[in-house]
Amino acid sequence: MRLLWMYLCFIVMIGVNALANILPLNGVTTGEISNRLDVLFTPAGYVFIIWGVIYVSLFIWLIALTFHREKVTGALAFFFCITSLLNGLWIICWHYGYFLTSVGVMLLLLIGLITLYKAQQIITPSLLWRAPLSLYLGWISVATIANICYYTTWKEFTSFLGLKEVAWSIILLIVATLIAYLFRIRENDWIAPLVFVWAFVGIYIRVGDMSALVAYTALILAVLLFLANFIPVRQKRSRVQ
């Protein structure tokens, strides 16, 4: 029954995302809304093809769970269903211009994915099992920052604490880099950091004409994060009492 609910929620998520761009929902596609504003923390359009990779990997993950039902705990099923529904709800909020609400939904989605990621880690620490969730959580981590930046630009917040958008974009890129590296050193996860690298390169390509400083900061951080991602991490050994 748990797996059935997971499949149903997955179908709802895919259906909402597909219809949002096929119809399109409210007469506009997801990307068209994103391109309305010149937000410095937004990658180039091609970067968003990662959604296809995420959805395919999640589907493969569900199929794998079908053959390993003992791994489907209540927490895993619950948070997968919740995050899938939040994903669809975000699309609706985004398409109808409820941008502040979309930020709240995105934050809930991020929290739900962190919990789902941890639930999977408890069941099976293998990175192979966590890979789809690593992709998903890594991307939503980036998307959450981008969503907040879009809202602040939409509300025409030109500065905060005396700092302009360029300064805040650089600060957020650095913060995002630290978050990405935490995946590597705390979770021994090299997949999620590569999602950040993918996004940073996309930011470099998109914002070069708007701010060379932000663009080259994104590129430099992408290179540094990519290299740091392959530095071996010493794992803590549990003591046998």
C-alpha positions as CSV (number, residue, x, y, z in Angstrom):
1,M,0.0,0.0,0.0
2,R,2.9,2.4,0.8
3,L,4.4,1.8,-2.6
4,L,1.0,2.4,-4.3
5,W,0.7,5.8,-2.6
6,M,4.3,6.6,-3.6
7,Y,3.5,5.8,-7.3
8,L,0.3,7.8,-7.2
9,C,2.0,10.9,-5.8
10,F,4.8,10.5,-8.3
11,I,2.3,10.4,-11.1
12,V,0.5,13.5,-9.7
13,M,3.8,15.4,-9.6
14,I,4.8,14.4,-13.1
15,G,1.3,15.2,-14.4
16,V,1.2,18.7,-12.9
17,N,4.6,19.5,-14.2
18,A,3.8,18.3,-17.7
19,L,0.5,20.0,-17.9
20,A,1.9,23.2,-16.6
21,N,4.0,23.5,-19.8
22,I,1.8,21.6,-22.3
23,L,-1.4,23.6,-21.6
24,P,0.4,25.8,-20.4
25,L,-1.0,26.6,-17.0
26,N,-2.3,30.1,-16.7
27,G,-1.2,30.7,-20.3
28,V,2.5,30.7,-19.6
29,T,5.3,28.1,-19.2
30,T,7.5,27.7,-16.2
31,G,10.6,29.0,-18.0
32,E,8.8,32.0,-19.4
33,I,8.0,33.2,-15.9
34,S,11.6,32.7,-14.8
35,N,12.9,34.7,-17.8
36,R,10.6,37.7,-17.1
37,L,13.1,39.1,-14.6
38,D,16.9,39.5,-14.7
39,V,17.8,37.6,-11.6
40,L,21.5,37.2,-11.1
41,F,21.1,33.9,-9.2
42,T,19.3,32.2,-12.1
43,P,21.1,29.7,-14.4
44,A,20.7,29.5,-18.2
45,G,17.6,27.7,-19.5
46,Y,19.4,24.6,-20.6
47,V,20.3,23.9,-16.9
48,F,16.7,23.0,-16.1
49,I,16.9,19.8,-18.2
50,I,18.2,18.4,-14.9
51,W,14.5,18.0,-14.0
52,G,14.2,15.2,-16.6
53,V,17.2,13.5,-15.0
54,I,15.7,13.8,-11.5
55,Y,12.3,12.4,-12.5
56,V,13.8,9.5,-14.5
57,S,16.1,8.6,-11.6
58,L,13.2,8.8,-9.1
59,F,11.2,6.5,-11.3
60,I,14.0,4.0,-11.4
61,W,14.4,4.4,-7.6
62,L,10.7,3.5,-7.2
63,I,11.0,0.5,-9.4
64,A,14.0,-0.7,-7.3
65,L,12.0,-0.2,-4.1
66,T,9.2,-2.4,-5.7
67,F,11.7,-5.3,-5.6
68,H,13.0,-4.4,-2.1
69,R,9.7,-3.6,-0.3
70,E,11.5,-4.1,3.1
71,K,13.2,-0.8,2.5
72,V,9.9,1.1,2.2
73,T,9.4,2.4,5.7
74,G,6.5,4.6,6.8
75,A,8.8,7.7,7.0
76,L,10.2,7.1,3.5
77,A,6.8,6.7,2.0
78,F,5.3,9.6,3.9
79,F,7.9,12.2,3.0
80,F,8.2,11.0,-0.6
81,C,4.4,11.6,-1.0
82,I,4.6,14.9,0.8
83,T,7.5,16.2,-1.3
84,S,5.8,15.1,-4.5
85,L,2.6,17.0,-3.6
86,L,4.6,20.0,-2.6
87,N,6.4,19.9,-5.9
88,G,3.1,20.1,-7.7
89,L,1.8,22.8,-5.4
90,W,4.8,24.9,-6.1
91,I,4.2,24.7,-9.8
92,I,0.6,26.0,-9.3
93,C,1.8,28.9,-7.1
94,W,4.5,29.8,-9.5
95,H,2.3,29.8,-12.6
96,Y,-0.4,31.9,-10.9
97,G,2.1,34.5,-9.6
98,Y,1.9,33.7,-5.9
99,F,5.6,34.1,-5.6
100,L,5.8,34.6,-1.8
101,T,3.7,31.5,-1.3
102,S,6.0,29.7,-3.7
103,V,8.9,30.5,-1.5
104,G,7.2,29.1,1.5
105,V,6.2,25.9,-0.4
106,M,9.8,25.6,-1.7
107,L,11.2,25.8,1.9
108,L,8.7,23.1,3.0
109,L,9.8,21.0,0.0
110,L,13.5,21.5,1.0
111,I,12.8,20.4,4.6
112,G,10.8,17.5,3.4
113,L,13.6,16.4,1.0
114,I,16.2,16.7,3.8
115,T,14.1,14.4,6.0
116,L,13.5,12.0,3.0
117,Y,17.2,11.9,2.3
118,K,18.0,11.1,5.9
119,A,15.3,8.4,6.0
120,Q,16.8,6.7,3.0
121,Q,20.3,7.0,4.5
122,I,19.1,5.2,7.7
123,I,17.6,2.4,5.7
124,T,20.5,2.0,3.2
125,P,23.6,4.2,3.5
126,S,24.7,3.2,0.1
127,L,25.1,6.2,-2.2
128,L,23.6,4.2,-5.1
129,W,20.3,4.1,-3.3
130,R,20.6,7.8,-2.3
131,A,21.6,9.0,-5.7
132,P,18.2,10.1,-7.0
133,L,17.5,11.9,-3.7
134,S,21.0,13.5,-3.9
135,L,20.2,14.9,-7.3
136,Y,16.8,16.1,-6.1
137,L,17.9,17.6,-2.9
138,G,21.0,19.2,-4.5
139,W,18.8,20.9,-7.1
140,I,16.1,22.0,-4.7
141,S,18.8,23.5,-2.5
142,V,19.9,25.7,-5.4
143,A,16.3,26.3,-6.5
144,T,15.3,27.5,-3.1
145,I,17.9,30.3,-3.2
146,A,16.9,31.1,-6.8
147,N,13.3,31.3,-5.8
148,I,14.0,33.7,-2.9
149,C,16.1,35.9,-5.2
150,Y,13.3,35.9,-7.8
151,Y,10.8,37.1,-5.2
152,T,13.1,39.9,-3.9
153,T,13.7,41.1,-7.5
154,W,10.0,40.9,-8.3
155,K,9.4,43.1,-5.2
156,E,12.1,45.4,-6.3
157,F,14.3,45.0,-3.2
158,T,17.3,46.8,-4.7
159,S,19.4,46.5,-1.5
160,F,19.4,44.9,1.9
161,L,21.6,45.7,4.9
162,G,23.3,48.2,2.6
163,L,24.3,45.6,0.1
164,K,23.2,45.6,-3.6
165,E,22.1,42.6,-5.6
166,V,25.5,41.9,-7.0
167,A,27.0,41.7,-3.5
168,W,24.2,39.5,-2.2
169,S,24.5,37.2,-5.3
170,I,28.1,36.6,-4.6
171,I,27.4,36.0,-0.9
172,L,24.7,33.5,-1.8
173,L,27.0,31.7,-4.3
174,I,29.6,31.3,-1.5
175,V,26.9,30.1,0.9
176,A,25.7,27.6,-1.7
177,T,29.2,26.4,-2.2
178,L,29.6,25.7,1.5
179,I,26.3,23.9,1.6
180,A,27.4,21.8,-1.4
181,Y,30.7,20.9,0.3
182,L,28.8,19.9,3.5
183,F,27.2,17.1,1.4
184,R,30.7,15.9,0.6
185,I,32.3,16.0,4.0
186,R,29.3,15.1,6.2
187,E,27.4,12.7,4.0
188,N,30.2,11.4,1.8
189,D,28.0,12.4,-1.1
190,W,29.7,13.6,-4.3
191,I,26.6,13.7,-6.4
192,A,24.8,16.6,-4.8
193,P,27.8,18.9,-5.1
194,L,28.0,18.2,-8.8
195,V,24.4,19.6,-9.1
196,F,25.7,22.8,-7.6
197,V,28.5,22.9,-10.1
198,W,26.1,22.3,-12.9
199,A,24.0,25.3,-11.7
200,F,27.0,27.6,-11.1
201,V,28.2,27.0,-14.7
202,G,24.7,27.9,-15.9
203,I,24.7,31.1,-13.9
204,Y,28.1,32.0,-15.4
205,I,26.7,31.5,-18.9
206,R,23.5,33.4,-18.2
207,V,24.6,36.5,-16.3
208,G,27.8,37.3,-18.1
209,D,26.2,40.3,-19.8
210,M,24.5,41.5,-16.6
211,S,27.4,41.2,-14.1
212,A,30.8,40.0,-15.0
213,L,31.7,39.9,-11.3
214,V,28.9,37.5,-10.4
215,A,29.5,35.4,-13.5
216,Y,33.2,34.9,-12.9
217,T,32.6,34.3,-9.2
218,A,30.1,31.5,-10.1
219,L,32.7,30.0,-12.6
220,I,35.6,30.1,-10.1
221,L,33.4,28.5,-7.3
222,A,32.2,25.9,-9.8
223,V,35.8,24.9,-10.6
224,L,36.9,24.9,-6.9
225,L,33.9,22.9,-5.8
226,F,34.4,20.4,-8.7
227,L,38.0,19.9,-7.6
228,A,37.2,19.7,-3.9
229,N,34.5,17.2,-4.6
230,F,37.1,14.6,-5.5
231,I,39.3,15.0,-2.5
232,P,39.0,11.8,-0.4
233,V,37.0,12.3,2.8
234,R,38.1,10.5,5.9
235,Q,35.2,8.6,7.3
236,K,34.5,8.4,11.1
237,R,34.8,4.9,12.4
238,S,32.3,3.8,15.0
239,R,33.9,2.3,18.1
240,V,33.0,-1.2,19.1
241,Q,32.1,-1.2,22.8
